[in-house]
Amino acid sequence: MTTSFTSDALVVGGGIAGIVTTLELLRAGKSVTLVDRDTPERLGGLALWAFGGMALVGTPLQQKMGIPDNPQRALRDWIRFGELDENDRHSLAWARYYVEHSRTEVYDWLTQEGIKFMPAVNWVERGRFGEGNSVPRYHVVWGTSRELTRSLIRAMHQAAADGQLTLLHRHSIDELIRQGSAVCGARGHHMDHGHTLTFHASDVVLACGGINGSHQQVRKNWPAHRPLPETLLNGAHPYADGQLHQLVKERFAGHIVNAGEMWNYAAGFPHPYPHFDGHGLSTIPCKSALWLNHKGERIGPEPLVTGFDTHELCQRVAQQQKPWTWHLLNWRIAVKEFAISGAEHNQRIRDKQFIRFVKELLITGNQNLVKQMAAESDDFIVADTLAELAGKMNALTCSHDIDSAQLQQTADDFDANFAKGRALENDDQIRRILHARQWGPDKLRTCKPAPLQKPGAGPYIAIRMQLITRKSLGGLRTDLNSRVLGENNQPLAGLYCVGEAAGFGGGGANGKRSLEGTFLPGCIMTARAAARAIIGQPSEELSGE
């Protein structure tokens, strides 16, 4: 039995890009069928779990903090750090559009939707040599991305009060229907019951995510010149598997560009209560922790320090002899700096508990999270002495890799920097920490440099870290109206692609590196562009391809 649905537009994928596209179309009076592979409670996709950081340019919050930012400066940082291909005019066009419109299309629009931002702008991805964000741009949604996602879902349902929305969960699209030169619908099935469905629509929008939820796709597209670890954790959505990318490429001559460019993270560990196979948690690595190889030796000669170049960290970790590294720190560092990315483990921000958030930030530290991970995660090891710690590290890996004398020497060598106060400091990690602490919001989250074996700073902590997948930086090539481009880079009539599936615009607007926080805004901007084009009201900027 085949069931048919007819609407003005079909949106494939219930992540934030699909939700925003649907919302904007409903508000314009269009009828929409939204098809999602996940369960109803997981509508929103990865955005429902994410932290909610956004790279935004020229906002009132930046102005209030005296941050001198503008689109020209941001575009220079973006292109230089991302190493964008000058011949990829579609990705470059989206990079330019992002920096010029993130204020109005994202910050102002979300503010009008009732979303608030935390009263500080953080400075991330500064670049190893200052070639990243030249000023702070990282805005954090108050309530995390979960609040953002749920607010927009509520708005979507409110906009569908007259019955213009058909929302289908646990449904998968198998093929696209083409009539002449135009895409006019799709065929799919119910993932639990196997029933087949046919969807008729004048316009089809692909909001199906990237490829990083499929380890098969990750390994298939991993650049041959970059090292690939034996094992990887999954921090992406498990349904972000690239199936529709391949369908568009094979059946409609669409272009998948930058498929090997990915935004992974270097410091993840298995989720104690995984939501899916291989589910990992991505930490925000402690700047003050020593980053060690599997033998307990400090990775160098340039030490690994977070907050400067995530892409480089991933490559350095992938080069190691074994697919894990260690973070060596103490309790003093952990309660101030240890954090896990996402809504699940940022309760005070997620639940908008401002007083408790401030108390933890300024007084008690993040003790609850540290204690929780020590109790729940085998990869989070606590010991009173370095010798005891070494024994526990070996027990976890079922090896004798860690020599306690070597671990002691690693700590002693670092602590020697403080033998004469600051007079003998000569370590690049210390220099970077001191630089980070010059910016107020970072100072609140970063310890003043001190010996690892400082009396009273214990116990010691070792965290086994692995590379974890996250976002695809590449995707289907699109123009500034989010139309999918086919043969000779001509738009495929009736077919659009938004969010991560489009490489956040153009097929790869970020290039090789993100300035961090470009993903949620990229989803929102590409989605709004597609909706404007479908309703026949593209802005002047969008029509000038």
Stockholm file with secondary structure:
# STOCKHOLM 1.0

chainA/1-545         MTTSFTSDALVVGGGIAGIVTTLELLRAGKSVTLVDRDTPERLGGLALWAFGGMALVGTPLQQKMGIPDNPQRALRDWIRFGELDENDRHSLAWARYYVEHSRTEVYDWLTQEGIKFMPAVNWVERGRFGEGNSVPRYHVVWGTSRELTRSLIRAMHQAAADGQLTLLHRHSIDELIRQGSAVCGARGHHMDHGHTLTFHASDVVLACGGINGSHQQVRKNWPAHRPLPETLLNGAHPYADGQLHQLVKERFAGHIVNAGEMWNYAAGFPHPYPHFDGHGLSTIPCKSALWLNHKGERIGPEPLVTGFDTHELCQRVAQQQKPWTWHLLNWRIAVKEFAISGAEHNQRIRDKQFIRFVKELLITGNQNLVKQMAAESDDFIVADTLAELAGKMNALTCSHDIDSAQLQQTADDFDANFAKGRALENDDQIRRILHARQWGPDKLRTCKPAPLQKPGAGPYIAIRMQLITRKSLGGLRTDLNSRVLGENNQPLAGLYCVGEAAGFGGGGANGKRSLEGTFLPGCIMTARAAARAIIGQPSEELSGE
#=GR chainA/1-545 SS CEEEEEEEEEEECCBHHHHHHHHHHHHTTCCEEEECSSCGGGTBGGGGTSCCEEECSSCHHHHHTTCCCCHHHHHHHHHHHHTCCTTCHHHHHHHHHHHHHHIIIIIIHHHHTTCCEEEEEECCCCCTTSCSCSSCCEEEETTHHHHHHHHHHHHHHHHTTTSCEEEESSEEEEEEEEETTEEEEEEEEETTTCCEEEEEEEEEEECCCCSTTCHHHHHHHSCTTSCCCSCCEECSCTTCCCHHHHHHHHHHCCCEECTTCEEEEEEEEECSSCSSTTBEEEEECCTTSEEECTTSCBCCSSCCCTTSCHHHHHHHHHTSSSSCEEEEEEHHHHHHHCEESSSTTCHHHHTTCHHHHHHIIIIICSHHHHHHHHHHCTTEEEESSHHHHHHHHHHHHTSCCCCHHHHHHHHHHHHGGGTTTTTTCCCHHHHHHHHHTTSHHHHTTSCCCCCTTCTTSCSEEEEEEEEEEEEESCEECBCTTCEEECGGGCEEEEEEECGGGBTTTTTTTTTTCCCSSCHHHHHHHHHHHHHHHHTTCCCHHHHCC
#=GC SS_cons         CEEEEEEEEEEECCBHHHHHHHHHHHHTTCCEEEECSSCGGGTBGGGGTSCCEEECSSCHHHHHTTCCCCHHHHHHHHHHHHTCCTTCHHHHHHHHHHHHHHIIIIIIHHHHTTCCEEEEEECCCCCTTSCSCSSCCEEEETTHHHHHHHHHHHHHHHHTTTSCEEEESSEEEEEEEEETTEEEEEEEEETTTCCEEEEEEEEEEECCCCSTTCHHHHHHHSCTTSCCCSCCEECSCTTCCCHHHHHHHHHHCCCEECTTCEEEEEEEEECSSCSSTTBEEEEECCTTSEEECTTSCBCCSSCCCTTSCHHHHHHHHHTSSSSCEEEEEEHHHHHHHCEESSSTTCHHHHTTCHHHHHHIIIIICSHHHHHHHHHHCTTEEEESSHHHHHHHHHHHHTSCCCCHHHHHHHHHHHHGGGTTTTTTCCCHHHHHHHHHTTSHHHHTTSCCCCCTTCTTSCSEEEEEEEEEEEEESCEECBCTTCEEECGGGCEEEEEEECGGGBTTTTTTTTTTCCCSSCHHHHHHHHHHHHHHHHTTCCCHHHHCC
//
